[in-house]
Amino acid sequence: MPFTVPLPRAPLEGGRAQWHEHAQDARSCARWYEKGLGWATVAGPPLHLLTGLRFDVLELPADAGDAVLRRTGATGPVALHGERMAFLVAAGSADEVPGLLDWLEWGAIALGLTALGADGRMPAPAPPRWPCATAATAQGAAVWLRPPEPGREVEPTLPALAPFGYGGGDGGSGGGAPDLVRLVDAAATECHRARLLRRNTLRTRTQPLAFS
């Protein structure tokens, strides 16, 4: 009996339906950002948010970011993507971060702390409380830890450089968020601490056991 190669199968209807469902979710997600928040998006997949227009992003390792969240009560919106955490800060702040790190005497240390400003982009987290948000978390996609609220201006909540002589601990917009200097200093401190902890943990795991 001669051996025959089977003909290629047509895509399953379920797979096509799933693809359309994902595409519809992406379009709905884009509308949520563009109509509800007035944020510019870049079509994917995955969908991205443009930085440098309504906000910039301070990005750091997730373990350091978790420590900053515990240490700093008020922040602007915060997102998690894999092993990186993104703190939204006032537009224009990314240009200030290198100088702030030098001024705070962190400039010569490799911290894993970066800033996204004009012409940058960040993965768009699934809107909170959406059915796709749970699946996104399970798959390691971007998710909101402290989400923005549609219908409310995000700028007053974003850390910014406080005006000269401003005595409060709020951000430059006076919305209750920490001053950008305080946030950058906290982020740099926790990045350095997390880096040392990771190095010590790796050293402990690789050291041979000593027997007496």
C-alpha positions in Angstrom: 0.0 0.0 0.0 1.6 3.2 -1.1 2.3 5.9 1.6 0.5 9.2 1.1 1.0 12.5 2.8 -2.2 13.9 4.1 -3.4 17.2 2.8 -3.0 20.3 5.0 -5.9 20.8 7.3 -8.0 24.0 7.3 -7.7 26.1 10.4 -10.1 25.1 13.1 -13.2 27.3 13.5 -12.4 27.7 17.2 -8.9 29.0 16.4 -10.4 31.6 14.0 -13.0 32.6 16.6 -10.3 33.0 19.2 -8.2 35.2 16.9 -11.2 37.5 16.3 -11.9 37.6 20.0 -8.3 38.7 20.7 -8.5 41.3 17.9 -11.8 42.7 19.4 -10.2 42.8 22.9 -7.3 44.8 21.5 -9.6 47.3 19.7 -11.7 47.7 22.9 -8.6 48.2 24.9 -7.4 50.9 22.6 -10.8 52.7 22.8 -10.6 52.5 26.6 -7.3 54.3 26.6 -8.0 56.8 23.8 -11.6 57.7 24.7 -11.6 57.2 28.5 -8.1 58.6 29.2 -7.1 60.6 26.1 -3.9 58.6 25.8 -2.3 57.8 22.4 -1.9 54.2 21.5 0.2 52.2 19.0 -1.5 49.2 17.5 0.1 45.8 18.1 0.1 43.1 18.9 0.7 43.9 21.6 -1.0 47.3 22.1 1.4 50.0 23.3 1.0 53.4 25.0 3.0 56.4 23.8 5.2 58.1 26.4 6.3 61.7 26.4 2.8 63.1 25.7 0.6 62.8 28.8 3.2 61.0 31.0 6.7 59.6 31.1 7.7 56.3 32.7 10.2 55.4 35.4 11.0 51.7 34.9 12.8 49.5 37.4 13.1 45.8 38.4 9.9 44.4 39.8 11.5 43.4 43.2 12.8 47.0 43.7 9.5 48.4 42.5 7.6 46.3 45.0 9.8 47.8 47.8 9.1 51.3 46.5 5.4 50.7 46.6 5.6 49.6 50.2 7.8 52.5 51.1 5.9 55.2 49.2 2.2 55.5 49.9 1.1 57.7 47.1 2.2 57.4 43.5 0.7 57.9 40.1 -0.5 54.8 38.1 1.9 51.8 38.3 2.1 48.8 35.9 3.9 45.5 36.0 5.2 43.8 32.9 7.2 40.6 33.5 10.1 41.4 35.7 9.9 45.2 35.2 7.7 47.7 37.0 6.6 51.1 35.4 5.8 54.2 37.5 4.1 56.9 35.5 5.6 60.3 36.1 4.9 63.8 34.7 5.7 64.3 31.0 9.2 65.7 30.7 10.5 63.9 33.8 12.6 61.4 31.8 14.9 64.2 30.7 15.5 65.1 34.4 16.2 61.6 35.7 19.9 61.3 34.6 20.7 64.7 36.3 18.8 63.8 39.4 20.7 60.5 39.7 24.0 62.4 39.4 22.8 65.0 42.0 21.7 62.2 44.4 25.1 60.5 43.9 23.6 57.4 42.2 24.9 58.2 38.7 28.0 56.0 38.7 26.1 52.9 39.9 24.4 50.4 37.6 20.9 50.3 39.0 18.7 48.9 36.2 16.7 52.1 36.5 15.6 53.7 33.2 13.2 56.4 32.0 11.0 56.6 28.9 10.1 60.0 27.5 9.4 61.4 24.1 9.0 58.9 21.3 9.0 56.0 23.8 6.3 53.4 24.3 5.2 50.9 27.0 3.1 47.8 26.7 -0.6 48.7 27.4 -1.9 46.8 30.4 -5.3 45.2 30.1 -7.9 47.6 31.6 -8.7 46.8 35.2 -11.6 44.5 36.0 -11.9 43.4 32.3 -12.3 39.7 31.7 -9.0 39.6 29.7 -7.1 41.2 32.6 -7.0 37.9 34.5 -5.7 36.0 31.5 -3.1 38.7 30.8 -1.8 38.3 34.4 -1.5 34.5 34.0 0.4 34.9 30.6 2.9 37.5 32.0 1.4 40.4 30.0 1.4 43.9 31.3 -1.1 44.6 34.2 -2.0 47.6 36.3 -1.1 47.5 39.9 -2.4 51.0 40.5 -4.6 51.8 37.5 -5.6 55.2 36.1 -9.2 56.2 36.4 -11.1 57.1 33.2 -12.7 60.5 33.3 -10.2 61.9 35.8 -7.1 63.9 34.8 -4.0 61.8 35.4 -1.5 64.7 35.4 -2.3 65.9 39.0 -1.4 62.5 40.4 2.0 62.1 38.6 5.2 62.7 40.5 6.9 65.8 39.1 9.6 68.3 40.1 8.2 70.5 42.8 8.3 74.2 42.1 11.1 76.1 43.8 10.1 77.0 47.4 7.2 74.5 47.5 7.3 73.1 51.0 5.0 70.1 50.7 5.9 66.5 49.8 3.5 66.4 46.9 4.4 66.3 43.2 4.8 69.4 41.2 1.1 69.3 40.3 0.1 69.3 43.9 -2.1 66.2 43.5 -0.8 64.1 46.5 1.9 62.2 44.6 5.5 62.2 45.9 7.9 64.8 44.5 9.9 63.3 41.6 13.2 63.8 43.5 11.8 61.7 46.4 10.6 59.0 44.0 13.8 58.8 42.1 15.8 58.6 45.3 13.6 55.8 46.7 13.7 53.9 43.4 17.5 54.2 43.2 17.9 53.0 46.8 15.7 50.0 46.3 17.3 49.1 43.0 20.7 49.1 44.7 19.4 47.1 47.6 17.6 44.5 45.4 20.8 44.2 43.3 22.9 43.4 46.4 20.3 40.9 47.6 20.2 39.2 44.3 24.0 39.0 44.2 24.2 37.7 47.7 21.6 35.1 47.0 23.4 33.9 43.9 26.7 33.7 45.8 25.1 31.6 48.5 23.6 29.2 46.0 26.8 28.7 44.2 29.2 28.4 47.2 30.2 24.8 47.9 29.1 23.4 51.2 31.7 23.4 54.0 32.0 20.3 56.1 33.9 20.3 59.4 
